[in-house]
Amino acid sequence: MTDTIDLLEAIGRDASLRHASTEELTTMLKQAQASEALTGAVVSGDSSQLSKELDCPPCDPPQSTQAPGHEEEPEEGEPLKTPPAPDKDKSPSHQ
């Protein structure tokens, strides 16, 4: 049986394998005597068997988001806070 890590590396390195159809990749894996977990992951699209074989827990998505933050609304009667304007009259000093 060919090492699963080596096969995954070969698939990642070779564009023709990386973009191959499920049938083509399954045929190649069977010829290479790939593990049942790797072949099953390709056929079903479910990597849970492969995670078990490689002894790595499934990755959970991060809990944070990439959305912009929201500032608190000013209370009624409170002036809006604006950042100070850059001082355009000052030029950087060069030494």
ABEGO torsion letter per residue (X at the ends): XBBAAAAAAAAAABAAAAABBAAAAAAAAAAAGBBAAAAAAAAAGBAAAAAAAAGBBBBBBBABBABBBBBBBBBBGBBBBBBBBBBAABBBBBX
